[in-house]
């Protein structure tokens, strides 16, 4: 026996059935809405691609330019022993050498004095403020045998035929050390030498960065081998640092 329902009850029952079945007439999407959705999708794809590209690029730590003065403490000559380092690399009068990651030019000036007016020193850094600091030191010291070069995070852009290249306290800042070392190797003369000076992990209490930021010599030797360089000697005369000498 059926029961009679009024028009309102039929309408409510129909609406309830439509809600339960997920039915009902679909709402039309406006042209502006479709364009807006496409723009949001396109923006998302572009952002994702940019993030991937950023992850692929080498991330280089740079020494704070406002702290360049801290690279020349009064006692650095004593513990750095620049003359012994230059002796170990065979740097003599008339030599063509490079100071990679030269900073404020502390070692650059000493290299320039060693090679004399017949020699040449290329001072490279990736920071324009460092290059300006070296140019000021060149003028102040009257050293016309210094040439400054603004390098890149993967290539110091050195000239060919160098007798020696020096990298002091630089290695922890390199994002792509193998590329740097490979380009340095290409700049060396057949008997040229690369000297890498960095801080020992057991040299706490002295100068240098925090111990956790220091690099083991074995890591540098492995990278240099990958770049086509061969370890010639590992000097231990420095108190807080080690000196690794490589050749082609």
Backbone torsions as a table, in degrees:
resi	resn	phi	psi	omega
1	UNK	NA	120.7	-177.8
2	UNK	-86.0	150.8	177.3
3	UNK	-103.5	145.5	-178.8
4	UNK	-84.1	134.0	176.9
5	UNK	-119.7	148.7	179.2
6	UNK	-82.4	172.0	-179.8
7	UNK	-57.9	-38.4	-178.2
8	UNK	-65.3	-41.0	-179.6
9	UNK	-65.8	-40.0	177.7
10	UNK	-61.6	-40.2	-179.0
11	UNK	-65.5	-43.4	-179.9
12	UNK	-65.6	-39.5	178.8
13	UNK	-63.6	-40.8	179.0
14	UNK	-63.5	-41.7	179.5
15	UNK	-65.6	-40.7	179.5
16	UNK	-64.1	-40.4	179.1
17	UNK	-64.3	-38.1	179.9
18	UNK	-66.0	-39.6	179.2
19	UNK	-66.4	-39.8	-178.0
20	UNK	-66.7	-36.5	-177.1
21	UNK	-91.1	-0.6	-178.9
22	UNK	73.1	15.6	-176.8
23	UNK	-82.1	-156.6	-177.0
24	UNK	101.0	155.4	-177.8
25	UNK	-68.8	130.6	178.8
26	UNK	-66.7	144.5	178.5
27	UNK	-79.6	136.4	179.6
28	UNK	-72.2	135.3	177.1
29	UNK	-91.7	126.0	-177.4
30	UNK	-71.6	161.1	177.8
31	UNK	-61.4	-40.7	178.3
32	UNK	-62.3	-38.4	179.4
33	UNK	-64.3	-42.2	178.8
34	UNK	-63.8	-41.6	179.5
35	UNK	-64.0	-41.8	179.6
36	UNK	-62.1	-41.8	179.4
37	UNK	-65.2	-41.0	179.0
38	UNK	-64.6	-39.4	179.2
39	UNK	-65.4	-40.6	178.5
40	UNK	-63.2	-43.0	178.5
41	UNK	-62.9	-44.2	-179.9
42	UNK	-63.2	-41.7	178.3
43	UNK	-62.5	-40.7	178.9
44	UNK	-63.0	-42.1	179.0
45	UNK	-64.9	-41.8	179.4
46	UNK	-64.7	-40.6	179.3
47	UNK	-64.1	-43.0	179.1
48	UNK	-62.8	-42.6	179.2
49	UNK	-64.3	-39.3	178.9
50	UNK	-64.9	-38.3	179.1
51	UNK	-65.7	-39.8	177.7
52	UNK	-64.3	-44.3	-179.7
53	UNK	-62.9	-39.7	179.6
54	UNK	-64.1	-36.5	178.8
55	UNK	-67.1	-29.0	-178.5
56	UNK	-78.9	-26.1	-178.3
57	UNK	-73.5	141.3	177.5
58	UNK	-65.5	136.3	178.3
59	UNK	-102.3	113.1	-175.7
60	UNK	-102.4	128.4	171.0
61	UNK	-81.1	138.6	177.9
62	UNK	-118.9	145.7	177.9
63	UNK	-68.9	132.9	-178.8
64	UNK	-57.8	119.0	-175.9
65	UNK	-60.7	-27.7	179.8
66	UNK	-72.3	-9.1	-179.8
67	UNK	-106.9	15.3	-179.4
68	UNK	-57.6	-33.4	-179.9
69	UNK	-63.0	-25.8	-179.5
70	UNK	-71.7	-11.5	179.1
71	UNK	-78.9	-5.3	-178.8
72	UNK	-125.9	60.6	177.5
73	UNK	-67.9	157.6	-175.9
74	UNK	-58.8	-29.4	-175.7
75	UNK	-96.8	10.6	-175.2
76	UNK	-64.3	-38.7	178.8
77	UNK	-56.5	-34.5	-176.1
78	UNK	-70.5	-48.0	-176.2
79	UNK	-91.6	-18.7	179.9
80	UNK	-81.5	-32.5	179.3
81	UNK	50.2	59.7	-175.8
82	UNK	-60.5	-35.4	-179.4
83	UNK	-65.2	-39.4	178.6
84	UNK	-68.1	-36.1	176.8
85	UNK	-64.3	-45.4	-180.0
86	UNK	-66.8	-35.1	175.1
87	UNK	-62.2	-43.8	-178.5
88	UNK	-62.9	-29.3	178.9
89	UNK	-90.5	-1.3	179.0
90	UNK	69.2	29.9	-179.2
91	UNK	-81.1	120.5	-175.8
92	UNK	-131.0	178.2	179.0
93	UNK	-56.1	134.5	177.7
94	UNK	86.0	0.1	-177.9
95	UNK	-74.7	155.9	174.4
96	UNK	-108.7	115.7	-172.8
97	UNK	-133.8	169.5	178.6
98	UNK	-138.2	145.0	175.2
99	UNK	-114.5	102.4	-175.8
100	UNK	-90.6	130.3	-173.2
101	UNK	69.6	49.2	-168.8
102	UNK	-70.4	-16.5	179.0
103	UNK	61.3	-127.1	179.8
104	UNK	-83.1	-2.5	175.3
105	UNK	93.7	17.3	-179.1
106	UNK	-56.9	-49.7	179.7
107	UNK	-77.7	-30.4	179.6
108	UNK	-56.4	-46.1	-179.1
109	UNK	-61.0	-41.8	-178.9
110	UNK	-70.5	-35.2	173.8
111	UNK	-63.6	-42.3	-178.5
112	UNK	-63.9	-38.6	177.4
113	UNK	-66.9	-37.7	-178.6
114	UNK	-67.5	-45.3	-175.4
115	UNK	-79.7	-18.1	176.0
116	UNK	73.0	-178.5	-175.9
117	UNK	-66.4	-19.8	178.4
118	UNK	-87.0	-6.5	179.0
119	UNK	-100.8	-177.0	-178.0
120	UNK	-145.1	135.8	176.7
121	UNK	-121.6	122.8	174.4
122	UNK	-98.0	118.2	178.8
123	UNK	-104.2	115.4	-176.0
124	UNK	-114.7	141.8	171.2
125	UNK	-155.5	160.9	179.9
126	UNK	-97.3	-0.4	-179.4
127	UNK	-109.3	122.7	179.8
128	UNK	-56.4	-34.4	-179.6
129	UNK	-65.8	-35.2	176.0
130	UNK	-66.4	-42.9	178.1
131	UNK	-59.9	-42.3	177.7
132	UNK	-62.5	-40.0	179.1
133	UNK	-63.2	-41.1	178.7
134	UNK	-67.0	-41.2	177.8
135	UNK	-60.9	-38.1	177.2
136	UNK	-65.2	-41.9	178.5
137	UNK	-64.8	-38.6	178.0
138	UNK	-59.3	-45.4	179.1
139	UNK	-68.3	-43.7	-178.1
140	UNK	-63.0	-39.1	-177.5
141	UNK	-90.0	-6.1	-179.2
142	UNK	66.1	37.9	-177.0
143	UNK	-105.7	95.2	-176.9
144	UNK	-82.7	0.2	-180.0
145	UNK	-94.1	15.3	178.2
146	UNK	-105.0	131.7	174.9
147	UNK	-120.4	130.2	179.6
148	UNK	-100.0	143.3	179.6
149	UNK	-135.0	131.1	174.0
150	UNK	-89.0	109.3	-177.8
151	UNK	-90.6	-169.7	177.5
152	UNK	-123.7	169.1	-179.5
153	UNK	-62.8	-16.0	-179.9
154	UNK	-118.0	-10.1	-176.4
155	UNK	-148.4	115.8	177.9
156	UNK	-74.3	-8.1	174.7
157	UNK	59.7	47.4	-178.7
158	UNK	-83.6	152.7	173.7
159	UNK	-73.5	164.3	-179.5
160	UNK	-83.9	163.7	173.1
161	UNK	80.7	26.1	-178.3
162	UNK	-80.4	140.0	178.2
163	UNK	-78.8	-29.4	-180.0
164	UNK	-156.7	146.2	174.2
165	UNK	-128.7	136.4	-177.5
166	UNK	-121.3	134.8	174.9
167	UNK	-129.5	111.4	-173.6
168	UNK	-116.7	120.4	177.0
169	UNK	62.0	25.2	-172.6
170	UNK	-103.3	-29.9	-165.6
171	UNK	-55.4	-42.2	-179.4
172	UNK	-62.2	-15.8	-177.6
173	UNK	-92.2	-5.0	-175.3
174	UNK	-85.1	126.8	177.4
175	UNK	-84.7	-31.2	-178.5
176	UNK	-133.6	71.2	-173.2
177	UNK	-62.2	-34.4	-178.1
178	UNK	-63.8	-41.3	177.6
179	UNK	-63.9	-42.1	177.4
180	UNK	-60.3	-48.3	-177.2
181	UNK	-66.0	-35.9	178.7
182	UNK	-64.7	-41.6	178.4
183	UNK	-70.0	-35.0	174.9
184	UNK	-63.4	-43.6	179.2
185	UNK	-56.7	-40.8	-179.8
186	UNK	-65.5	-23.9	-178.6
187	UNK	-85.8	-14.5	-175.7
188	UNK	-76.8	143.6	169.0
189	UNK	-66.1	164.6	-177.9
190	UNK	-52.5	-35.9	178.9
191	UNK	-106.0	15.1	-178.2
192	UNK	-67.7	158.6	-177.7
193	UNK	-126.8	143.8	172.6
194	UNK	-110.4	125.6	176.2
195	UNK	-110.8	124.2	177.7
196	UNK	-114.2	119.0	179.9
197	UNK	-113.4	124.6	176.3
198	UNK	-148.8	172.6	-169.3
199	UNK	-84.9	136.7	177.4
200	UNK	-68.6	149.2	176.5
201	UNK	-74.3	-20.7	178.8
202	UNK	-99.4	19.0	-179.1
203	UNK	-98.6	29.2	-179.4
204	UNK	-61.6	146.9	-178.5
205	UNK	98.1	-16.5	177.9
206	UNK	-103.7	-161.1	178.4
207	UNK	-72.8	172.5	175.3
208	UNK	109.8	175.0	-178.0
209	UNK	-74.6	172.1	175.3
210	UNK	-55.4	148.7	-175.6
211	UNK	-55.9	-38.6	-177.3
212	UNK	-67.2	-14.6	179.3
213	UNK	-96.1	-2.9	-177.3
214	UNK	-83.4	158.7	-173.1
215	UNK	-114.8	132.7	176.4
216	UNK	-67.2	143.0	177.4
217	UNK	-56.8	-33.7	-178.7
218	UNK	-61.6	-33.6	178.0
219	UNK	-65.8	-43.0	179.8
220	UNK	-66.5	-41.8	179.5
221	UNK	-61.9	-41.5	178.2
222	UNK	-63.3	-45.5	179.2
223	UNK	-63.4	-42.1	-179.3
224	UNK	-63.9	-39.5	177.4
225	UNK	-62.1	-42.2	177.6
226	UNK	-63.1	-27.5	-179.4
227	UNK	-88.4	1.1	177.9
228	UNK	90.5	20.1	178.4
229	UNK	-106.9	157.0	-179.7
230	UNK	-123.9	134.5	178.6
231	UNK	-69.2	125.3	178.3
232	UNK	-98.8	-39.0	177.5
233	UNK	-160.6	158.0	177.1
234	UNK	-127.8	104.0	-174.2
235	UNK	-88.2	143.4	-176.0
236	UNK	-124.2	16.6	-175.4
237	UNK	-76.9	-13.8	179.7
238	UNK	-81.6	143.0	-176.2
239	UNK	-73.4	-44.4	-174.4
240	UNK	-107.5	-7.8	-172.3
241	UNK	-132.1	169.7	170.8
242	UNK	-119.3	157.4	177.2
243	UNK	-125.1	118.3	175.5
244	UNK	-106.9	130.3	-179.2
245	UNK	-116.1	125.0	-177.7
246	UNK	-119.9	155.1	172.4
247	UNK	-135.0	176.9	179.1
248	UNK	-69.4	NA	NA
